């Protein structure tokens, strides 16, 4: 068969253990035609074949992001206020004031994200009044850096029906210790009434969801990502993805996780109606093949469930472990439904107690004969004694996200509620790999400020902040090798999300999803991985990104 394109001169790193490196690679019809020695690959050259000499570069498979929220990023960038989670309170208020000046008097101000470390500072009626003034009376709803919690102003809470005498039944509504009024800091499901008030005021049109998804994927393409799993999809998001694919405008493989329970986004419908509708949105490159279950929250707001208690605080006392969103019986019901339908499940577990509950239920299902149902333990930050071995035995994927394997703001927030020792012993990635677990990485972008795989891979290897923003290392003995880190961001991710037969490695017959890099970072200095630059990104034989 004659090739459309042959690449020579570059080192080809395949993520295929049977042939880790090659001299050349050929493509035809959007698929990989041949990988190997130069003469063997050039045998596929024809009169119309384009042959490119990429001496000085490297060719790698496109990266796979096993956990992100691409459309949320697109919505924020195109239609909302976006600011860094590193901003101070004054910095956030300045951004709100500047944005408000561009809007009509009754327009909502939405976006984010404020850092979780600001939570105590935001938690007062006086600070809420400052937000009111910055917004000029407009309703405000801003997400934190986990996107699990919100900060709303007085007008937004009025529209949502939240007040001193009408506190949301779900989640946690923080109150001012002096006047007893809601401060506007709304944890987990407490923020849903505000999200619903915003949606009822107009929300987004279908074309805006298409634009948001397209923007998110454009951003991912620039980082060399050619496949990803959207970790909590709505009906609007899956419809937008199918529409883009039908128009030939979907520039990545997308596996959608249909949202079962929602304490943070305000999606509708969710649960069974969304699962029932999901199959109609399947297309060539969009696979709504998973569900998403939020089994707990996040540790900084003490909404994760741990085997050992949190540090004492005034609200929860000295022996608080947190809680799960559902008990074993309810979780079993959802996971059995998933297994019977031939779907997979991504389950959000940020506490070791939550992870244990998931493994308990999966063990029951495996014993009932559901041997092949793909289950993912999302985040994988903390695992209790013996649970790494159980995870491997039960064939539960360890989806590690976001990039919390080096010092930074979120590890600091974890240490503040769990104690320094527990906060410094998270993401046991070396132990997972050595035990034989399938480990794949997700950025959880925009919970993380960037989906940059090079930042994630360097951190996996060095356990130090690749950008030098925070000193020291985090549990350095859990570091991986550069080759292992590359697998975590490529073939492991593809296998995790059900696309291992299509992408994630450079093997004949697979989709022509590859990237051209300015160096072979696997063979280079581990502390320079983050300096790698993507020159080109190709998806299904089409160039979807080229650096200036």
C-alpha positions in Angstrom: 0.0 0.0 0.0 1.3 3.5 -0.9 1.7 6.0 1.9 0.3 9.5 1.9 3.0 10.8 4.3 6.4 9.4 5.5 8.4 11.0 8.3 12.1 10.3 8.4 15.1 11.7 10.3 13.4 12.0 13.6 13.6 9.5 16.4 10.2 7.8 16.6 9.2 6.9 20.1 6.2 4.5 19.8 5.0 3.7 23.4 4.9 0.1 22.0 7.1 -2.1 24.2 7.6 -4.6 21.3 9.3 -1.8 19.3 10.0 1.2 21.6 11.8 3.3 18.9 11.9 3.4 15.1 13.7 5.3 12.4 10.7 6.2 10.3 6.9 6.0 10.1 4.4 6.0 7.3 0.7 7.0 7.2 -2.2 6.4 4.7 -5.9 7.1 4.9 -5.7 8.6 8.4 -4.1 5.4 9.8 -0.5 4.3 10.6 0.7 2.2 7.7 4.2 1.2 8.8 6.7 1.8 11.6 10.3 0.6 11.6 13.6 0.9 9.8 14.1 3.6 7.1 14.3 1.2 4.1 11.3 -0.8 5.2 9.1 2.3 5.6 10.4 4.0 2.4 9.2 0.9 0.5 5.7 2.4 0.9 6.7 5.6 -1.0 4.8 6.3 -4.2 4.8 9.1 -6.7 2.3 11.2 -4.6 3.8 10.4 -1.2 5.0 13.4 0.8 8.3 12.5 2.5 9.4 14.9 5.3 12.9 15.0 6.8 12.5 15.9 10.5 16.1 15.6 11.6 16.6 17.1 15.0 13.0 16.4 16.1 11.1 13.5 17.7 7.8 11.9 16.8 5.7 10.6 19.6 2.1 9.3 19.8 -0.4 12.0 20.7 -0.9 12.3 24.4 -4.0 11.1 26.2 -5.6 13.1 29.1 -7.8 10.7 31.1 -9.6 13.3 33.1 -10.5 16.9 32.1 -13.5 19.2 31.7 -12.7 20.7 28.3 -16.1 22.4 27.8 -16.0 24.1 31.1 -12.7 25.6 30.1 -14.1 26.7 26.8 -17.2 28.2 28.5 -15.0 30.2 30.9 -12.6 31.4 28.3 -15.3 32.5 25.8 -18.2 33.6 28.0 -17.1 34.1 31.6 -14.6 35.8 33.8 -11.3 33.9 34.1 -8.5 34.6 36.6 -5.7 32.7 38.2 -6.3 30.8 41.4 -3.1 32.3 42.8 -4.7 35.7 43.0 -5.2 37.4 46.4 -8.7 38.5 47.5 -7.9 42.0 46.4 -6.8 40.7 43.0 -10.0 38.7 42.6 -12.1 41.7 43.5 -10.2 43.9 41.0 -10.9 41.4 38.2 -14.6 41.3 39.1 -14.8 45.1 39.1 -13.1 45.4 35.7 -15.3 42.7 34.2 -18.5 44.2 35.7 -17.7 47.5 33.9 -18.1 45.7 30.6 -21.5 44.2 31.3 -25.2 45.3 31.4 -26.5 46.2 34.8 -28.4 42.9 35.3 -25.9 40.5 33.8 -24.5 37.6 35.8 -20.8 37.5 36.5 -19.6 33.8 36.5 -16.3 32.1 36.2 -13.3 31.5 38.3 -11.3 30.2 39.9 -10.3 31.4 43.4 -7.8 29.4 45.4 -9.0 27.1 48.1 -6.6 28.7 50.4 -8.8 31.9 50.3 -11.8 30.1 51.8 -11.4 31.3 55.4 -10.8 34.9 54.2 -13.9 34.9 52.0 -16.0 33.5 54.8 -17.5 36.7 56.2 -20.5 39.0 55.5 -18.0 41.9 55.3 -16.1 40.3 52.4 -19.4 39.4 50.7 -20.3 43.1 50.8 -17.0 43.9 49.1 -17.9 41.5 46.3 -21.3 43.2 46.0 -19.6 46.5 45.5 -17.1 45.2 43.0 -19.9 43.7 41.0 -22.0 46.9 41.0 -25.1 45.0 42.3 -24.9 42.3 39.6 -25.2 38.6 40.6 -21.9 36.8 41.0 -21.1 33.1 41.1 -17.4 32.2 41.1 -16.0 28.7 41.3 -13.0 27.7 43.4 -9.9 25.9 42.0 -11.5 22.5 42.6 -14.8 23.6 40.8 -16.6 21.9 43.7 -17.3 25.0 45.7 -18.7 28.5 44.9 -18.5 32.0 46.2 -21.8 33.9 45.5 -22.7 37.5 46.3 -25.9 38.8 48.0 -27.8 39.3 44.7 -27.0 35.8 43.4 -28.1 34.3 46.7 -31.3 36.3 46.6 -32.1 35.0 43.1 -31.4 31.5 44.4 -33.6 31.8 47.5 -30.7 31.5 49.9 -30.8 33.5 53.1 -30.5 33.3 56.9 -33.8 31.5 57.1 -33.5 29.4 53.9 -30.3 27.5 53.9 -29.9 24.8 51.2 -30.5 21.3 52.5 -27.6 19.8 50.6 -24.0 20.6 50.9 -22.6 23.1 53.4 -23.5 26.8 53.6 -20.9 28.7 55.6 -22.3 31.3 58.0 -20.8 34.4 59.4 -20.0 33.7 63.1 -21.1 37.2 64.1 -24.3 37.9 62.2 -25.3 34.3 61.3 -25.8 35.3 57.6 -24.7 33.1 54.7 -21.3 34.4 53.7 -21.7 33.3 50.1 -19.2 30.4 50.4 -21.2 27.4 49.3 -19.6 24.0 49.5 -20.5 21.2 47.0 -24.3 20.9 46.5 -25.0 24.1 48.5 -24.0 26.0 45.4 -26.5 24.2 43.1 -29.4 26.6 43.7 -27.2 29.5 42.5 -26.1 27.5 39.4 -29.8 26.8 38.7 -30.8 30.4 39.2 -28.1 31.4 36.6 -29.3 28.7 34.1 -32.9 29.8 34.5 -31.8 33.3 33.6 -30.7 32.2 30.2 -27.8 29.8 30.2 -26.0 28.9 27.0 -27.3 28.1 23.5 -26.3 24.9 21.6 -24.0 26.9 19.3 -22.2 28.3 22.4 -21.6 24.7 23.7 -20.2 23.8 20.3 -17.9 26.8 20.4 -16.9 26.0 24.0 -16.0 22.4 23.1 -14.1 23.5 20.0 -12.1 26.1 22.0 -11.2 23.5 24.7 -10.0 21.0 22.1 -8.0 23.7 20.3 -6.2 24.3 23.6 -5.6 20.6 24.1 -4.2 20.2 20.6 -1.6 22.8 21.3 -0.3 20.5 24.1 -0.2 17.5 21.8 -3.3 15.9 23.3 -5.3 13.8 20.7 -7.6 11.8 23.0 -9.2 12.6 26.3 -12.0 11.6 28.7 -14.4 14.4 29.6 -14.9 13.5 33.3 -18.4 14.9 33.8 -20.5 15.4 30.6 -24.0 16.9 30.3 -26.6 16.4 27.5 -25.5 19.8 26.1 -21.8 18.7 26.0 -22.3 15.3 24.4 -24.7 16.9 21.8 -22.0 19.5 20.9 -19.3 16.8 20.5 -21.5 14.7 18.2 -22.4 17.8 16.2 -18.7 18.7 15.8 -17.8 15.2 14.7 -20.6 15.1 12.2 -19.2 18.3 10.7 -15.7 16.9 10.6 -14.6 19.4 13.2 -13.9 17.2 16.2 -10.1 17.2 16.4 -9.6 14.5 19.1 -11.0 11.2 20.3 -13.4 12.1 23.1 -14.8 9.6 25.7 -17.6 11.2 27.6 -18.5 10.3 31.2 -22.3 10.7 31.6 -23.0 12.4 34.9 -24.9 10.2 37.5 -24.9 12.6 40.5 -24.1 16.3 40.4 -23.3 18.3 43.5 -21.4 21.0 41.6 -22.3 21.7 38.0 -26.1 22.0 38.0 -26.5 19.8 34.9 -29.9 18.5 33.9 -30.8 15.8 33.1 -28.4 13.6 35.1 -28.5 9.9 36.2 -30.7 7.4 34.4 -32.3 9.8 31.9 -28.9 11.0 30.7 -27.5 7.4 30.5 -30.6 6.4 28.5 -30.0 9.2 26.0 -26.2 8.8 25.8 -26.0 6.2 23.0 -27.7 8.4 20.4 -24.7 10.8 20.6 -22.1 8.2 19.8 -20.1 9.0 16.6 -16.9 8.0 14.9 -14.7 9.9 17.4 -17.0 10.5 20.3 -17.7 7.7 22.6 -20.2 8.3 25.5 -19.1 5.0 27.0 -18.6 5.8 30.7 -20.6 7.3 33.5 -19.3 9.5 36.2 -20.1 9.1 39.9 -19.0 11.6 42.5 -18.6 9.4 45.6 -17.2 12.2 47.8 -16.0 15.8 47.6 -12.6 17.3 48.2 -10.4 17.3 51.3 -9.9 21.0 51.7 -13.6 21.5 52.3 -13.7 18.3 54.5 -16.1 16.6 52.1 -13.9 13.6 51.3 -14.2 10.4 53.4 -11.1 9.2 55.2 -10.4 6.2 57.3 -8.6 8.4 59.8 -10.2 11.7 60.9 -9.4 15.2 59.8 -7.6 17.6 62.0 -10.0 19.1 64.6 -11.8 22.3 63.7 -14.7 24.3 65.2 -17.3 23.1 62.8 -16.6 19.4 62.8 -14.9 18.7 66.1 -12.0 16.3 66.7 -13.2 13.0 65.2 -14.7 13.9 61.8 -14.0 11.5 58.9 -16.1 13.1 56.2 -18.8 11.2 54.3 -19.6 9.6 51.0 -22.4 10.8 48.7 -24.0 7.4 48.6 -23.8 4.2 50.6 -22.7 0.8 49.4 -26.2 -0.3 48.3 -26.8 2.8 46.2 -23.3 2.6 44.6 -23.8 -1.1 43.9 -27.1 -0.3 42.1 -25.5 2.2 39.8 -22.4 0.1 39.0 -24.5 -3.0 38.3 -26.6 -0.9 35.9 -23.4 0.2 34.2 -22.1 -3.3 33.9 -25.3 -4.7 32.5 -25.3 -2.0 29.8 -21.7 -2.6 28.8 -20.5 0.8 29.9 -17.7 1.8 32.2 -17.6 3.9 35.3 -15.3 6.7 36.5 -15.7 7.1 40.2 -14.5 10.2 42.0 -12.7 9.1 45.2 -10.4 11.6 46.9 -10.4 10.0 50.4 -9.0 6.6 51.2 -12.3 5.6 52.9 -14.1 6.4 49.6 -11.6 4.3 47.6 -12.2 1.4 50.0 -15.9 1.6 49.5 -15.5 1.6 45.7 -13.2 -1.4 45.9 -15.7 -3.3 48.2 -18.5 -2.8 45.7 -16.4 -3.7 42.6 -15.2 -6.9 44.4 -18.9 -7.9 44.8 -19.6 -7.2 41.1 -16.5 -9.1 40.0 -17.7 -12.0 42.1 -21.0 -11.9 40.3 -19.3 -12.4 36.9 -18.8 -8.8 35.7 -15.2 -9.5 34.8 -14.7 -7.0 32.0 -16.5 -3.9 33.1 -14.0 -1.1 33.1 -13.9 0.8 36.5 -11.7 3.8 37.2 -10.8 5.1 40.6 -10.5 8.8 39.8 -7.9 10.9 41.5 -6.1 8.1 43.4 -4.5 10.5 45.9 -4.9 8.4 49.0 -5.3 4.6 49.3 -5.6 2.6 52.5 -3.5 -0.4 53.7 -3.9 -3.3 51.3 -6.0 -1.3 48.8 -3.3 -1.0 46.1 -3.1 -4.8 45.9 -6.9 -5.0 45.8 -7.1 -2.4 43.1 -4.7 -4.4 40.9 -6.4 -7.7 41.6 -9.8 -6.3 40.8 -8.5 -4.6 37.6 -9.6 -1.1 38.7 -7.7 1.6 36.8 -5.8 4.1 38.8 -6.6 7.4 37.1 -4.3 10.0 38.8 -5.4 13.6 38.5 -4.8 16.5 38.7 -1.0 17.0 38.9 -0.7 16.7 42.7 2.5 14.7 42.8 4.7 17.7 43.6 4.5 20.6 46.1 2.0 23.4 45.4 -1.1 25.2 46.6 -3.4 22.1 46.7 -1.0 19.9 48.6 -0.6 22.7 51.1 -4.4 22.8 51.4 -4.5 19.1 52.0 -1.9 19.3 54.7 -3.9 22.1 56.4 -6.8 19.7 57.0 -5.1 16.3 57.2 -1.8 17.2 58.9 1.6 17.5 57.4 2.5 13.8 57.4 -0.6 12.7 55.5 -0.6 15.7 53.3 3.0 14.9 52.2 2.2 11.2 51.4 -0.2 11.4 48.5 -0.2 9.9 45.0 1.7 6.6 45.6 2.4 6.3 41.9 5.6 4.2 42.2 3.8 1.8 44.4 0.9 1.5 42.0 3.2 0.9 39.0 5.3 -1.6 40.8 2.2 -3.5 41.9 1.1 -3.8 38.3 -1.7 -1.3 38.3 -2.9 0.4 35.1 -2.0 4.0 35.9 -3.1 6.8 33.6 -2.9 10.5 34.1 -5.5 13.2 33.9 -5.0 17.0 34.2 -8.5 17.7 35.7 -8.2 20.9 33.7 -9.4 23.6 34.5 -9.1 22.5 38.1 -5.5 22.5 37.2 -4.5 25.8 35.5 -2.9 23.9 32.5 -3.3 20.5 30.9 0.4 20.5 30.0 1.5 16.9 29.8 5.2 17.9 30.1 4.6 19.5 33.4 2.7 16.4 34.6 5.4 14.0 33.3 8.3 15.9 34.8 6.5 16.1 38.1 5.9 12.3 38.0 9.6 11.7 37.6 11.1 14.3 39.9 8.2 14.9 42.4 9.3 18.6 42.3 7.5 21.5 40.9 8.5 21.7 37.3 8.0 25.5 37.2 9.9 26.2 40.4 6.9 27.8 42.1 7.2 25.7 45.3 10.4 24.4 46.8 11.4 20.8 47.7 9.9 17.5 46.7 6.8 15.5 47.6 7.4 11.9 48.6 10.3 11.7 46.2 10.6 7.9 46.4 7.3 7.6 44.5 8.9 9.0 41.3 8.7 7.2 38.0 11.2 6.9 35.2 10.7 9.2 32.1 9.7 6.2 30.0 7.1 5.1 32.6 5.8 8.7 32.8 5.4 8.8 29.0 3.3 5.6 29.1 1.1 7.0 31.8 0.3 9.9 29.5 -0.1 7.9 26.3 -0.8 4.1 25.9 -2.0 3.7 29.5 -4.4 6.6 29.1 -5.8 5.1 25.9 -6.3 1.7 27.5 -7.9 3.4 30.6 -10.5 5.2 28.5 -11.3 2.2 26.2 -9.3 3.4 23.1 -6.2 1.3 23.4 -7.0 -0.4 20.1 -7.3 3.0 18.3 -4.6 5.3 19.7 -2.0 5.9 22.4 0.9 4.2 20.6 2.4 4.3 17.1 1.5 0.9 15.7 0.4 -0.1 12.2 -3.4 0.0 11.9 -4.0 2.6 14.6 -5.3 6.1 14.0 -2.6 8.5 12.7 -2.5 10.5 16.0 1.0 11.8 16.5 3.0 14.8 17.6 6.3 16.3 16.4 8.5 17.5 19.3 11.6 19.6 19.4 13.4 16.9 21.4 13.3 13.3 22.6 12.5 14.1 26.2 12.4 10.5 27.4 16.2 10.3 26.8 16.9 13.8 28.0 17.5 15.3 31.5 14.4 14.6 33.7 14.5 18.2 35.0 14.1 19.6 31.4 11.1 17.6 30.3 8.9 20.7 30.8 11.0 22.6 28.3 9.8 20.3 25.5 7.8 22.1 22.8 5.1 20.7 20.5 5.8 21.7 16.9 2.9 19.9 15.3 -0.1 17.8 16.4 -1.8 15.4 14.0 -5.2 13.7 14.6 -6.5 11.0 12.3 -4.0 12.0 9.6 -4.9 15.7 9.8 -2.6 18.4 11.2 -4.7 20.1 13.9 -1.9 22.3 15.4 1.3 23.9 14.1 3.5 26.1 16.3 4.2 29.6 15.0 
